[in-house]
């Protein structure tokens, strides 16, 4: 009888496979993930300004690899 784990380290130890749930507990840290450039709080006073600020946020998320780029 064998056992197949949803979460396991591949042979050689270079890759972890998470097929179940990964729970990050309080106080833990994760390193090596991309981070988007800071987007300052909006000071827009009209819809056009909000659109500009929102589009700047989208561009930063895409540049950091946190959102798929436009096709």
N, C-alpha and C positions, 0 to 999 in steps of 0.2 A: 504494500500500500504506500503510495506517495502522498506528498503534501505540496500543494502549490500556493505560495503566499502572494497576495496582491501587492504587498510592499516587500521589495527585496533588493539586494545588491547584486548586480550582474557579476559573473565570473571575472576575476581580475580586480574588482573593487573600484573601477573607474566610473561606474554609473549606478545610480539608485533609480529604481522604478517604483513609482507611487501609483498603485491602482486602487487604493482605498482612500482614506481621509488622512491628510497631513494636518496635525493640530500643532500650532505654535503657542506654547504656554506663556503666560505673563513672565517677563524678565528674560525671555529667550531673545536671540537676535538672529537675523538672516543677513548674510553678506553676499556681495556679488551681483545683486539685482540692479537693473538700470533705474535711474532716477531722472525725472523730467526737470528741466530748468525751472526755477521759481517763476510763478505768475503772480505779480503784485495784485492786491485787492483792487477791484474796479472802482474808479471814481467817476464813471460815466454818468452823464446827466440826461442822456436821451438814448433812444433805441439804437441809433447808429453807433454810438460809443460802446454800448453793450455788445453789439455784433463784432466790433473791432477787438474788444477784449476777449470775447469768447473764441474768435478765430485764432487769436494769438495763443490761447491755452491749447486749442486743438493742434496747432503747429508744433508746440513744445512736446506734447504727448507723442505725436508721430515721430519727431526727431529723436526722442529717447527710446523708441521702439516699444512703447507701451500701448500704441494704437496702430492698426494697419494704415499704411499710406493710401492716399487716393489712387484709384485706378486710372 
